[in-house]
Amino acid sequence: MDWDWEPDEDETHTAYHEAGHAIVGCALGAQIDRVSLSQASAYDDLDDGLPSRFGDCLVNWGRVDPNQAWQQQRELLTILAGPIAELIYRAEDADQIDLAAWELDWQQAQQCVRQMHAQREMQNRILRDAVSRLKQLIGNPPVWPAVAALADELAIGDEIDGERVAELVRFWWRRAGY
């Protein structure tokens, strides 16, 4: 019997997205409680407007003082790391970011920058700067190999605990000499 499955690009994109959140969050000092992909395959035939695949990454910062700029910055970078990791995997430009597809991430990022600065122009600058920094950071070692390794594990389908995410970060950072 010859099995011929089409690769599921949505699942792969979601795996890179969630891996971006997890790896960057862990590298910035968060505890990752878990990261997973979920399939709504039982409901795939329904035309209810819900995504057929989605992911989840639970980032635990512990006790956070929202008035500390460095805490706000690491939270913003972690929020945006998912969309940027997916963007890099898709080999797209930041101008091609589909805001509707990442609506929850963008809402969280905007809420975060509103806490960082009151002026809209400055908020937009902070977001642009964060996206630019993340494209450089995520697209290179040690971050990119760690993101790719976690995305591969996520594609297998099992939920991944925070200790495994931390192991990947330690492994790839050591290989890069950090």
C-alpha positions as CSV (number, residue, x, y, z in Angstrom):
1,M,0.0,0.0,0.0
2,D,1.4,3.4,-0.9
3,W,0.6,6.2,1.6
4,D,0.8,9.7,0.2
5,W,-0.1,12.4,2.6
6,E,0.0,16.0,1.8
7,P,2.0,18.0,4.2
8,D,-0.1,20.1,6.5
9,E,1.3,23.6,6.1
10,D,-1.1,25.1,8.7
11,E,0.2,22.7,11.3
12,T,3.8,23.4,10.4
13,H,3.2,27.2,10.5
14,T,1.5,26.8,13.9
15,A,4.4,24.7,15.2
16,Y,6.9,27.4,14.3
17,H,4.6,30.1,15.8
18,E,4.3,28.3,19.2
19,A,8.0,27.3,19.2
20,G,8.9,31.0,18.7
21,H,6.9,32.0,21.8
22,A,8.3,29.1,23.9
23,I,12.0,29.4,22.9
24,V,12.2,33.2,23.2
25,G,10.2,33.3,26.4
26,C,12.4,30.6,28.0
27,A,15.6,32.4,26.8
28,L,14.3,35.6,28.4
29,G,13.8,33.9,31.8
30,A,10.2,32.7,31.7
31,Q,9.1,29.3,32.8
32,I,7.3,27.6,30.0
33,D,4.5,25.5,31.6
34,R,3.6,23.7,28.3
35,V,3.5,24.1,24.6
36,S,1.3,22.1,22.2
37,L,-0.6,22.0,19.0
38,S,-4.2,21.1,19.0
39,Q,-6.3,19.7,16.3
40,A,-10.0,20.3,15.9
41,S,-10.2,17.5,13.5
42,A,-13.6,16.3,14.8
43,Y,-14.9,19.7,13.7
44,D,-13.0,20.2,10.4
45,D,-16.1,19.7,8.3
46,L,-18.0,22.4,10.1
47,D,-17.9,25.8,8.5
48,D,-18.0,27.8,11.7
49,G,-15.1,30.1,11.0
50,L,-12.9,28.6,13.7
51,P,-9.3,27.5,12.7
52,S,-9.0,23.8,12.2
53,R,-5.6,23.9,14.0
54,F,-4.3,26.0,16.7
55,G,-1.5,26.0,19.3
56,D,-1.0,27.0,22.9
57,C,2.0,28.1,24.8
58,L,1.7,28.9,28.5
59,V,4.4,31.3,29.6
60,N,4.8,31.8,33.3
61,W,6.8,35.0,34.3
62,G,6.2,34.4,38.0
63,R,5.8,37.7,40.0
64,V,5.8,40.6,37.6
65,D,6.0,44.3,38.3
66,P,4.3,46.0,35.3
67,N,6.1,49.2,36.0
68,Q,9.5,47.6,35.3
69,A,10.5,48.4,31.7
70,W,12.7,45.3,31.3
71,Q,9.8,43.1,32.3
72,Q,7.5,44.8,29.8
73,Q,10.1,44.4,27.1
74,R,10.7,40.7,27.6
75,E,6.9,40.1,27.7
76,L,6.5,42.1,24.4
77,L,9.3,40.2,22.7
78,T,7.8,36.8,23.8
79,I,4.4,37.8,22.5
80,L,5.7,38.8,19.1
81,A,8.2,35.9,18.9
82,G,5.5,33.5,17.7
83,P,4.3,35.6,14.7
84,I,7.9,36.5,13.8
85,A,9.1,32.8,13.9
86,E,6.2,31.9,11.6
87,L,7.0,34.8,9.4
88,I,10.7,33.7,9.1
89,Y,9.7,30.1,8.4
90,R,7.3,31.3,5.6
91,A,10.1,33.5,4.3
92,E,7.9,36.5,4.2
93,D,8.6,40.2,4.9
94,A,7.3,42.0,8.0
95,D,5.1,44.0,5.6
96,Q,3.3,40.7,4.8
97,I,2.3,40.0,8.4
98,D,-1.3,38.9,8.5
99,L,-2.7,40.8,11.5
100,A,-6.0,39.0,11.3
101,A,-4.3,35.6,11.6
102,W,-2.4,36.6,14.7
103,E,-5.1,38.8,16.2
104,L,-4.7,37.6,19.8
105,D,-0.9,38.1,19.7
106,W,-1.3,41.6,18.2
107,Q,-3.9,42.6,20.8
108,Q,-1.6,41.4,23.6
109,A,1.4,43.2,22.1
110,Q,-0.6,46.4,21.7
111,Q,-1.8,46.2,25.3
112,C,1.8,45.7,26.4
113,V,3.1,48.7,24.5
114,R,0.2,50.9,25.9
115,Q,1.6,50.1,29.3
116,M,5.1,51.1,28.1
117,H,4.2,54.4,26.6
118,A,1.0,56.6,26.3
119,Q,1.7,58.2,22.9
120,R,0.5,56.2,19.9
121,E,3.4,57.2,17.7
122,M,5.8,55.9,20.3
123,Q,3.8,52.7,20.7
124,N,4.1,52.1,17.0
125,R,7.9,52.7,17.1
126,I,8.3,50.3,20.0
127,L,6.4,47.6,18.0
128,R,8.5,48.3,14.9
129,D,11.7,48.1,16.8
130,A,10.6,44.9,18.6
131,V,9.7,43.2,15.3
132,S,13.1,44.3,13.7
133,R,15.0,43.0,16.7
134,L,13.2,39.7,16.7
135,K,13.7,39.1,13.0
136,Q,17.5,39.4,13.6
137,L,17.4,37.4,16.8
138,I,15.1,34.6,15.8
139,G,16.5,34.2,12.3
140,N,20.0,33.3,13.6
141,P,21.7,30.7,15.8
142,P,21.2,29.8,18.6
143,V,17.5,30.8,18.4
144,W,16.5,29.5,15.0
145,P,17.9,26.0,15.5
146,A,16.1,25.8,18.9
147,V,12.8,27.0,17.3
148,A,13.1,24.5,14.5
149,A,13.9,21.6,16.8
150,L,10.9,22.5,19.0
151,A,8.7,22.9,16.0
152,D,9.7,19.5,14.8
153,E,8.8,18.0,18.2
154,L,5.5,19.8,18.2
155,A,4.6,18.4,14.8
156,I,4.8,14.9,16.2
157,G,1.7,15.9,18.2
158,D,2.6,15.5,21.9
159,E,2.3,18.3,24.4
160,I,5.8,19.4,25.4
161,D,6.6,20.4,29.0
162,G,8.7,23.4,30.0
163,E,11.7,21.3,31.0
164,R,12.0,20.0,27.5
165,V,11.9,23.6,26.2
166,A,14.6,24.6,28.7
167,E,16.7,21.6,27.6
168,L,16.5,22.8,24.0
169,V,17.5,26.3,25.0
170,R,20.5,25.1,27.0
171,F,21.6,22.7,24.2
172,W,21.5,25.3,21.4
173,W,23.0,28.1,23.5
174,R,25.9,25.9,24.6
175,R,26.5,24.9,20.9
176,A,26.7,28.6,20.1
177,G,29.2,29.2,22.8
178,Y,26.9,31.0,25.3
